[in-house]
Amino acid sequence: MIFSIITVTYNAGKTLEKTIQSVFSQTYPYIEYIIIDGKSTDGTGEIIEKYSGKIAFKVSEPDKGIYDAMNKGLAMATGDYVWFINAGDAIYSPQTIQQMVDALSAGEMPDILYGETEIINEQGGRVGMRRLKAPEILTWRSFRMGMLVCHQSFIVKRTIAPGFDLQYRFSSDIDWCIRSMKKSGNIYNTHQILSKFLETGTTAANQKASLKERYRIMCRYYGTMPTIVRHFWFALRFFWKKVG
């Protein structure tokens, strides 16, 4: 069972090395590591070159954004599973993949593996667990309540993994997860923390654009009226928490 781990990076030299080290510290040996760099200018290239002997594929060239870069990684992957651990993020512990594989029945290869996510700061310190907890049973309909599983803790069999839809600049990962689940026959809850996700500040403009895209994606898969009703309930619940 080979895991194609894909790291997308652009001018993230301050945090990239920790990501790389989290991959190469894995006790599980069957890993194909791919790095897609958007032609960084901050010394990222030197960091990648330092580990080039262990990297299966690496690219450094301009791209059309993060999801275009992810599509490049998907096109290069040859493993059984694809897993996106982007610059600044990390696999949870050196034993994570081995523990996940050991928990599977002999010969079992689910279409999707998923788990929990820890939030970290730029120094790698623990902020806490992700607010949305992974459900015990996950289906494509689960995301109507939001992105219940972080993209960094969502591992897809390569043969069913779709490309990212570039019409979405900020939220194509949600669309990708939903389409992956719709194609899946077996989604497996690892009951593990799989990744550490770097919490970064998002500009108000990008946050607004991301929310608009998420709304469009929800309407596309779950219907406009049900999505409006759910968003109204989310807003009402948020208001009562604020005043409560």
PyMOL commands that set and color helices and strands:
alter all, ss='L'
color gray80, all
select helices_A, chain A and resi 13-24+44-50+66-76+96-103+140-145+151-153+172-182+204-222+224-243
alter helices_A, ss='H'
color red, helices_A
select strands_A, chain A and resi 3-9+31-37+57-60+81-84+90-91+112-120+126-129+154-157+187-198
alter strands_A, ss='S'
color yellow, strands_A
deselect
rebuild
show_as cartoon
